[in-house]
Amino acid sequence: MLLGLAPVSPTMAQAPQRVVTVNLCLDLMALRLAAPGQLVGVSSLSHQPGLSVLADQARTVAAVRPAAESILDLRPDLVIFDQGTHAGVKRLLRQAGVPILEVPFATSLEETEPLIERMATALGREDEGRRLIDEMRTARQALVWNKSPVATAIALQANRGTAGRGSLMDELLRLAGLRNLAAEWGMPAFGRLSLETILAGQPDMLVVDGESNADPARATELVEHQALKALAGRARIVSVPMRTQICAGPENFEVLRLLAEARP
């Protein structure tokens, strides 16, 4: 080693310079972790304000389709995928000599931390990963309800959908001190509820996406039903933007904050 010259960090020397992600949740995490200019491609979903909490930031990065040709056009030196998805695309990229990182899909806040660690390491951004994890732990400590549940709730989505057992919203409702009636009724992570079932359950809180419901459509007609509006006399209706509850990550603490403010 020449005197007076600092050694080059192996992490920095080997960090990829042109990274692509093709999944909304991985897009959001990469946007938080990557160095300026390091991320060169994200899915088109991350550009949509209704789905992406980082839409403005994502629009500074090219939108890419989950197809080998679209990805290769960006000349990536790392592509990050969910495990178990796009097997054919991964095969073609490997044949083209493009490095691939496969990570498990995070379905809970607990699963988010190891995902952040893996992605931060792959990007050569370990310090940024630790900072993000510390911020999430601080927010969790401030917002999580550590006592017995104080109320019942039902999350209502488009097309009579609800968030049942094992869903991210189920976890968030529990962390906010609420009993998720859909989970208690044995509904799966993504189930459907009839109007009669909702009314019979007499929930203390209805969690809806007020932004989507602002534009009437058949998909959201249940949420706008007069019978549900009649519940407003006893049930609190809480608007939680869909974009904050799609992916497990820092945006979930906005959900916890909104639920905490409405909690009896």
C-alpha positions as CSV (number, residue, x, y, z in Angstrom):
1,M,0.0,0.0,0.0
2,L,1.3,3.4,-0.9
3,L,1.8,5.7,2.1
4,G,-0.8,8.4,2.5
5,L,-3.5,6.6,0.5
6,A,-6.5,5.1,2.5
7,P,-7.5,1.6,1.6
8,V,-10.7,1.3,-0.6
9,S,-13.6,-0.2,1.3
10,P,-14.4,-3.7,-0.1
11,T,-18.1,-2.9,0.3
12,M,-17.9,0.3,-1.7
13,A,-15.6,-1.3,-4.3
14,Q,-18.1,-4.1,-4.9
15,A,-21.3,-2.3,-4.6
16,P,-23.6,-2.5,-7.7
17,Q,-24.0,0.8,-9.6
18,R,-27.1,0.0,-11.7
19,V,-29.8,-1.7,-9.6
20,V,-33.3,-2.7,-10.8
21,T,-36.3,-3.9,-8.8
22,V,-39.5,-5.1,-10.3
23,N,-41.9,-5.3,-7.4
24,L,-43.6,-2.4,-5.6
25,C,-42.6,-3.4,-2.1
26,L,-39.0,-4.0,-3.1
27,D,-39.0,-0.7,-5.1
28,L,-40.0,1.2,-1.9
29,M,-37.3,-0.4,0.1
30,A,-34.6,0.1,-2.5
31,L,-35.7,3.8,-2.9
32,R,-35.0,4.3,0.8
33,L,-31.7,2.4,0.9
34,A,-30.0,3.1,-2.4
35,A,-27.4,5.8,-3.0
36,P,-28.3,8.6,-5.4
37,G,-28.2,7.3,-8.9
38,Q,-27.7,3.7,-7.8
39,L,-31.3,2.6,-8.6
40,V,-32.0,2.8,-12.3
41,G,-35.3,0.8,-12.6
42,V,-38.4,0.2,-10.6
43,S,-41.8,-1.2,-11.3
44,S,-44.5,1.1,-12.8
45,L,-46.6,0.6,-9.7
46,S,-44.2,2.6,-7.6
47,H,-45.0,5.6,-9.9
48,Q,-48.7,5.5,-8.9
49,P,-49.6,7.8,-6.0
50,G,-52.5,5.7,-5.0
51,L,-50.3,2.7,-4.4
52,S,-46.8,4.1,-3.7
53,V,-45.9,6.3,-0.7
54,L,-42.8,7.3,-2.6
55,A,-44.3,8.0,-6.0
56,D,-42.6,11.4,-6.5
57,Q,-39.2,9.9,-5.7
58,A,-39.9,6.8,-7.8
59,R,-40.8,8.9,-10.9
60,T,-37.2,10.1,-11.0
61,V,-36.3,6.4,-11.9
62,A,-37.2,4.6,-15.1
63,A,-40.3,2.3,-14.9
64,V,-39.4,-1.2,-16.0
65,R,-41.6,-4.2,-16.9
66,P,-40.9,-7.6,-15.4
67,A,-39.5,-8.9,-18.7
68,A,-36.0,-9.7,-19.6
69,E,-35.8,-7.3,-22.5
70,S,-37.1,-4.3,-20.5
71,I,-34.7,-5.0,-17.7
72,L,-31.6,-5.6,-19.9
73,D,-32.2,-2.3,-21.7
74,L,-31.2,-0.6,-18.4
75,R,-27.8,-2.5,-18.3
76,P,-28.2,-3.6,-14.6
77,D,-25.4,-5.1,-12.5
78,L,-28.0,-6.3,-10.0
79,V,-31.7,-7.1,-10.2
80,I,-33.6,-7.8,-7.0
81,F,-36.6,-10.1,-7.1
82,D,-39.0,-11.8,-4.7
83,Q,-38.4,-15.5,-4.2
84,G,-40.7,-17.7,-6.2
85,T,-41.6,-15.2,-8.8
86,H,-40.7,-14.6,-12.5
87,A,-38.7,-17.8,-12.9
88,G,-38.4,-17.4,-16.7
89,V,-37.2,-13.9,-16.4
90,K,-34.6,-14.8,-13.8
91,R,-33.3,-17.7,-16.0
92,L,-32.9,-15.3,-19.0
93,L,-31.1,-12.7,-16.9
94,R,-28.7,-15.3,-15.5
95,Q,-28.0,-16.5,-19.0
96,A,-27.1,-12.9,-19.9
97,G,-24.7,-12.8,-16.9
98,V,-26.7,-10.4,-14.8
99,P,-26.4,-10.9,-11.0
100,I,-29.7,-11.6,-9.2
101,L,-30.7,-11.2,-5.6
102,E,-33.8,-13.2,-4.5
103,V,-35.4,-12.1,-1.2
104,P,-38.4,-13.5,0.7
105,F,-41.6,-11.4,0.6
106,A,-42.1,-9.5,3.9
107,T,-45.6,-10.0,5.2
108,S,-45.1,-8.4,8.6
109,L,-43.1,-5.7,10.3
110,E,-41.0,-8.4,12.0
111,E,-40.0,-9.8,8.6
112,T,-39.1,-6.4,7.3
113,E,-35.9,-6.0,9.3
114,P,-34.0,-9.0,7.8
115,L,-35.2,-7.9,4.4
116,I,-33.7,-4.4,5.0
117,E,-30.4,-6.0,6.2
118,R,-30.1,-8.2,3.1
119,M,-30.9,-5.4,0.6
120,A,-28.7,-2.9,2.4
121,T,-25.8,-5.3,2.3
122,A,-26.3,-6.1,-1.4
123,L,-26.3,-2.4,-2.1
124,G,-23.3,-1.7,0.0
125,R,-25.5,0.5,2.2
126,E,-25.2,-1.2,5.5
127,D,-25.2,2.1,7.5
128,E,-28.3,3.3,5.8
129,G,-30.0,-0.1,6.5
130,R,-29.1,0.2,10.2
131,R,-30.5,3.7,10.4
132,L,-33.8,2.7,8.8
133,I,-34.2,-0.2,11.2
134,D,-33.4,2.0,14.2
135,E,-36.0,4.5,13.0
136,M,-38.6,1.8,12.6
137,R,-37.9,0.4,16.1
138,T,-38.2,3.9,17.6
139,A,-41.6,4.4,15.9
140,R,-42.8,1.0,16.9
141,Q,-41.9,1.6,20.6
142,A,-43.9,4.9,20.4
143,L,-47.0,3.6,18.7
144,V,-47.6,0.0,19.6
145,W,-50.4,-0.7,22.2
146,N,-49.0,-3.1,24.8
147,K,-52.2,-3.6,26.8
148,S,-55.2,-5.7,26.2
149,P,-57.3,-4.9,23.1
150,V,-59.8,-2.1,23.7
151,A,-62.1,-2.3,20.7
152,T,-63.1,-4.4,17.7
153,A,-62.5,-3.5,14.1
154,I,-63.1,-4.5,10.5
155,A,-61.0,-3.4,7.6
156,L,-63.1,-2.9,4.4
157,Q,-61.6,-3.0,1.0
158,A,-62.9,-2.9,-2.6
159,N,-65.2,-5.6,-3.8
160,R,-66.3,-6.6,-0.3
161,G,-62.7,-7.4,0.6
162,T,-61.3,-7.6,4.1
163,A,-58.0,-8.3,5.8
164,G,-58.2,-11.5,7.7
165,R,-55.9,-13.7,9.7
166,G,-52.2,-13.5,8.7
167,S,-52.6,-10.3,6.7
168,L,-50.4,-7.2,7.3
169,M,-53.5,-5.2,8.3
170,D,-54.4,-7.9,10.8
171,E,-51.0,-7.4,12.4
172,L,-51.4,-3.6,12.4
173,L,-54.9,-3.8,14.0
174,R,-53.5,-6.0,16.8
175,L,-50.5,-3.7,17.3
176,A,-52.9,-0.8,17.6
177,G,-54.9,-2.5,20.4
178,L,-57.8,-3.7,18.2
179,R,-59.4,-7.0,17.7
180,N,-59.8,-7.9,14.1
181,L,-63.2,-9.4,13.8
182,A,-62.5,-10.8,10.3
183,A,-59.6,-12.8,11.8
184,E,-61.7,-14.0,14.7
185,W,-64.3,-15.2,12.3
186,G,-61.7,-17.4,10.6
187,M,-61.4,-15.3,7.4
188,P,-58.1,-15.8,5.4
189,A,-55.6,-13.0,4.8
190,F,-57.7,-11.8,1.9
191,G,-61.3,-12.6,2.3
192,R,-64.8,-11.3,1.5
193,L,-67.5,-10.2,3.9
194,S,-71.2,-9.7,3.3
195,L,-73.0,-6.6,4.5
196,E,-75.1,-8.7,6.8
197,T,-72.0,-10.2,8.5
198,I,-70.5,-6.8,9.0
199,L,-73.7,-5.4,10.6
200,A,-74.1,-8.5,12.8
201,G,-70.6,-8.1,14.1
202,Q,-71.3,-4.5,15.3
203,P,-67.6,-3.4,15.1
204,D,-66.4,-0.5,17.1
205,M,-64.3,0.7,14.2
206,L,-64.5,0.5,10.4
207,V,-61.2,1.0,8.6
208,V,-61.6,2.2,5.0
209,D,-59.5,3.8,2.3
210,G,-61.2,7.1,2.1
211,E,-59.2,8.2,-0.9
212,S,-60.4,5.4,-3.1
213,N,-63.9,5.7,-1.9
214,A,-64.0,9.4,-2.9
215,D,-64.5,8.1,-6.5
216,P,-67.8,6.1,-6.5
217,A,-67.5,2.7,-8.3
218,R,-69.1,-0.7,-8.1
219,A,-65.9,-2.0,-6.4
220,T,-66.4,0.4,-3.5
221,E,-70.2,0.4,-3.3
222,L,-70.3,-1.7,-0.1
223,V,-68.3,0.9,1.8
224,E,-70.7,3.6,0.7
225,H,-73.8,1.5,1.6
226,Q,-76.4,3.4,3.7
227,A,-76.6,0.6,6.2
228,L,-72.9,0.9,7.0
229,K,-73.2,4.7,7.2
230,A,-75.8,4.0,9.9
231,L,-73.2,2.3,11.9
232,A,-71.4,5.7,12.2
233,G,-73.6,6.4,15.2
234,R,-71.8,3.8,17.2
235,A,-68.7,2.8,15.1
236,R,-65.8,5.1,14.3
237,I,-64.9,5.2,10.6
238,V,-61.2,5.6,10.1
239,S,-59.7,6.5,6.7
240,V,-56.4,4.7,6.1
241,P,-54.8,5.2,2.6
242,M,-54.3,2.0,0.8
243,R,-50.7,2.9,-0.1
244,T,-49.7,2.8,3.6
245,Q,-51.0,-0.8,4.1
246,I,-49.9,-2.6,0.9
247,C,-46.3,-3.3,1.9
248,A,-44.6,-4.1,5.2
249,G,-42.3,-1.2,6.0
250,P,-41.9,2.3,7.5
251,E,-45.2,3.5,6.0
252,N,-47.1,1.1,8.3
253,F,-46.4,3.4,11.2
254,E,-48.7,6.0,9.6
255,V,-51.4,3.3,9.8
256,L,-50.7,2.8,13.5
257,R,-50.8,6.5,14.1
258,L,-54.2,6.9,12.5
259,L,-55.6,3.9,14.3
260,A,-54.2,5.2,17.6
261,E,-55.9,8.6,17.1
262,A,-59.3,6.9,16.5
263,R,-58.9,4.2,19.2
264,P,-61.6,4.6,22.0
